[in-house]
Amino acid sequence: MSEVRRCTVCGRPLRDPVSRARGTGPVCARKLREMSPKARRQLLPVDDVPTGPYL
């Protein structure tokens, strides 16, 4: 899995290795944890969904 250089929620640069691995900065990660699952699904990108013959 490659590290993300920008937050997938707000687009700000990620400087911390943990944030890069997670793909979100600390503020956005906290906000996502506080959101309902339905709201979270609408916000997160779907580009990371694997595609292939098994789908």
Summary of the structure (lengths in Angstrom):
residues: 55
radius of gyration: 12.4
end to end distance: 20.3
largest distance: 36.9
contacts: 102
relative contact order: 0.16
helix: 40%
strand: 4%
